[in-house]
Amino acid sequence: MSIAVYPGSFDPITLGHLNIIRRTAAVFNEVYVCVMINSDKEPLFSRDERVEFIERTVVRYKNVKVESSDELLVEYMKKRHAKVIVKGLRAVSDFDREFQIALINRKLGPGIETLFMPSSEKYTYISSSAVKEMTRFGADISTFVPHEIINDVIAKVESEGLMFK
């Protein structure tokens, strides 16, 4: 059985993320979408909120499971018997950082490979950071995040007092 892990901070999940999940689910028997800690970022949404958002948006994919982890990715993968990390790439700048991480993961977990999946062209400019910024200014985010979570994103930004309008 082929098992892949799609790790990320998903703060919040975007249509670009969902596109990578859909395409990964078509290739692998089992896909774990894993909400991970990114020490370079301060998340707006709690880990439980992010997991719940993803679960709502991937319910139609029967081979996708959503979890979170605070351990090293390779340790998480070993417990799931996964051999492939899927990373979505929007631009060459994503590749530079992800390539370095892939080499580290291969060193830490021999036999674990990273599959770089280019984003669909219509999602190359979407990022969670951009979604949060647009929401702060009251922009329409309906073409950037799954419809299942639009109201949650807006409500969180408003409740945190982050709206600029």
Legacy VTK file of the C-alpha trace (Angstrom):
# vtk DataFile Version 3.0
C-alpha trace
ASCII
DATASET POLYDATA
POINTS 165 float
0.000 0.000 0.000
1.349 3.433 -0.898
1.124 5.999 1.892
1.980 9.687 1.557
2.099 12.536 4.047
1.278 16.111 3.107
2.623 18.236 5.967
2.097 21.928 6.518
0.922 24.633 8.857
-2.353 25.179 6.916
-3.127 28.474 8.689
-5.739 28.345 7.125
-6.080 25.711 4.402
-6.389 27.316 0.958
-7.762 26.143 -2.371
-4.139 25.616 -3.415
-3.634 23.194 -0.515
-6.897 21.461 -1.362
-5.772 21.059 -4.976
-2.569 19.320 -3.832
-4.590 17.065 -1.505
-6.996 16.092 -4.303
-4.173 15.264 -6.692
-2.208 13.363 -4.038
-5.291 11.335 -3.096
-5.576 10.264 -6.749
-2.023 8.874 -6.726
-1.661 7.237 -3.296
-3.758 4.626 -1.505
-3.632 6.572 1.732
-2.828 10.235 2.412
-2.188 11.830 5.784
-2.586 15.590 5.851
-0.593 16.553 8.911
-0.799 19.930 10.615
2.725 20.588 11.822
4.423 23.253 13.902
6.340 25.847 11.911
8.661 27.644 14.305
9.042 30.486 11.775
5.333 31.356 11.963
2.899 32.470 14.645
-0.401 30.812 13.698
-3.719 32.638 13.817
-5.709 29.427 14.214
-5.132 26.771 16.871
-3.914 23.382 15.751
-7.336 21.884 16.547
-9.076 24.557 14.453
-6.779 23.883 11.504
-7.348 20.118 11.739
-11.101 20.651 11.889
-11.053 23.026 8.891
-9.149 20.475 6.826
-11.429 17.620 7.912
-14.455 19.602 6.733
-12.905 20.267 3.338
-11.579 16.767 2.587
-14.576 14.711 3.696
-15.199 13.640 0.085
-11.767 11.985 -0.175
-12.151 8.617 1.532
-8.415 7.851 1.516
-7.406 11.102 3.269
-6.874 11.303 7.010
-6.173 14.520 8.904
-3.932 14.631 11.959
-1.515 16.917 13.738
1.914 16.315 15.163
4.509 18.155 17.190
7.280 15.663 16.469
9.794 15.577 13.640
8.123 14.747 10.348
10.243 11.646 9.762
9.262 10.242 13.175
5.599 10.866 12.387
6.043 9.122 9.029
7.711 6.073 10.548
4.709 5.563 12.832
2.394 5.688 9.778
4.681 3.474 7.629
4.734 6.288 5.072
7.591 6.588 2.586
6.636 9.728 0.648
6.393 13.372 1.700
4.334 15.499 -0.697
5.234 19.175 -0.934
3.364 21.618 -3.123
5.498 24.173 -4.927
4.172 27.518 -6.131
7.418 29.044 -7.365
11.154 28.476 -7.648
11.593 30.239 -4.302
9.558 27.445 -2.647
11.871 24.862 -4.201
15.047 26.309 -2.681
13.835 25.876 0.896
11.925 22.635 0.327
14.878 20.983 -1.429
17.090 21.613 1.594
14.426 20.215 3.929
14.003 17.166 1.668
17.710 16.381 1.941
17.586 16.695 5.721
14.518 14.439 5.903
16.233 11.833 3.731
19.267 11.902 6.036
17.088 11.586 9.164
14.818 8.961 7.619
16.596 6.802 5.045
14.053 5.478 2.570
11.774 8.479 2.920
11.465 10.432 -0.308
9.971 13.829 -1.093
7.675 14.329 -4.060
7.494 17.931 -5.267
4.108 18.639 -6.810
3.804 21.911 -8.710
0.684 23.832 -7.876
-1.965 24.276 -10.502
-1.356 27.545 -12.310
-4.554 29.104 -11.004
-3.323 28.701 -7.407
0.321 29.757 -7.692
-0.285 33.118 -6.054
-2.399 31.860 -3.122
-0.860 31.606 0.342
-2.319 31.387 3.819
-0.540 34.627 4.703
-2.181 36.422 1.776
-5.597 35.055 2.785
-5.200 36.388 6.319
-4.072 39.779 5.037
-6.972 40.053 2.574
-9.400 39.069 5.318
-8.026 41.805 7.581
-8.942 44.348 4.903
-12.388 42.887 4.272
-11.605 41.490 0.813
-13.649 38.681 -0.723
-11.719 35.458 0.006
-14.178 33.098 -1.694
-11.767 32.308 -4.545
-8.900 31.595 -2.142
-10.240 29.300 0.601
-12.712 26.400 0.610
-16.283 27.616 1.026
-16.687 25.387 4.104
-14.417 27.663 6.155
-14.876 31.199 4.771
-17.102 32.328 7.623
-14.744 30.798 10.198
-11.755 32.685 8.788
-13.636 35.991 8.780
-15.004 35.401 12.296
-11.558 34.597 13.689
-9.949 37.701 12.204
-12.809 39.826 13.545
-12.743 38.209 17.020
-8.988 38.757 17.307
-9.483 42.459 16.533
-7.360 42.194 13.390
-9.761 43.863 10.934
-8.537 47.111 9.362
-11.830 48.270 7.885
LINES 1 166
165 0 1 2 3 4 5 6 7 8 9 10 11 12 13 14 15 16 17 18 19 20 21 22 23 24 25 26 27 28 29 30 31 32 33 34 35 36 37 38 39 40 41 42 43 44 45 46 47 48 49 50 51 52 53 54 55 56 57 58 59 60 61 62 63 64 65 66 67 68 69 70 71 72 73 74 75 76 77 78 79 80 81 82 83 84 85 86 87 88 89 90 91 92 93 94 95 96 97 98 99 100 101 102 103 104 105 106 107 108 109 110 111 112 113 114 115 116 117 118 119 120 121 122 123 124 125 126 127 128 129 130 131 132 133 134 135 136 137 138 139 140 141 142 143 144 145 146 147 148 149 150 151 152 153 154 155 156 157 158 159 160 161 162 163 164
